[in-house]
Amino acid sequence: MPKYAQLVMGPAGSGKSTYCSTIQKHCQASRRTAKVFNLDPAAEAFDYDVYGDVRELICVDDVMEDEDLRYGPNGGLIFCMEYFAQNFDWLDEQLDDVDDDYFVFDCPGQIELYTHIPVMRQLVDHLQNRDFRICGVFIIDSQFMVEPSKYVSGLLSALSAMVTLEIPHVNVMTKLDILSKSARRRLDEYLDPDLQVLLANEKMPGSSKFSKLNACIASLIDNYGLVKFFPLDQSDEDSITDVLLQIDLAIQYGEDLEPDDPDGRDGGMADDDDGYSDT
């Protein structure tokens, strides 16, 4: 039987850990199990029940305090993740200890891990070799809607992760519950945007050069035709359900599950010898 996983990615402060907590609580309320695994060696506190924690293997603080290494925060985190990639047997031991089949991995926010450093791709390949069906969940903060150019940088980060990891991908816009009314009215412009229009309306210095650059960037994103965002309002259960449904569809979660029978019988209908139910 396959196992299922979400890799929760996105810039620092975008709400990844809050998303993991929201999904875990929603699953518990709907009688589903979602084990959350922290993969951020620099994490400090969690609002979810931690099933596994990479800091038990290696921690950024220990790396930065090592007199032989002398890494800063960013270099220390990359060192930790590369060390993690060399010790996937530790991860296997954590995953083998449980029969549950659905995991949510709370990943670090450093963009280097999803662009030119192969650690996250190595993780994806390792999990797939263990028969995991994986969905990348890329989170951006709805405050990215304040400036079109800032929003496009978020789109490019999401696109980079999609191209690098080559797994089913769902992009999620978080923190809608704190948006102003005026920002909410503009929400549709950003969930499935016309980038040419958005960037054309932004006034920037050196307008001629920047306009050409913006048009090329917008064309690049539009040509892929894959980057759109699903809204997540953590105060709205229907919103959480919609996002989780998109992810479940992407990894075909539930197709191998047996239907529940309220009477405790095997199967939902009585079959005769030819394999068809009597009607």
PyMOL commands that set and color helices and strands:
alter all, ss='L'
color gray80, all
select helices_A, chain A and resi 16-29+54-56+60-65+73-85+88-96+111-114+119-129+142-146+148-165+176-178+181-185+187-191+195-200+207-224+237-251
alter helices_A, ss='H'
color red, helices_A
select strands_A, chain A and resi 3-9+35-38+50-53+102-106+132-141+169-174+229-231
alter strands_A, ss='S'
color yellow, strands_A
deselect
rebuild
show_as cartoon
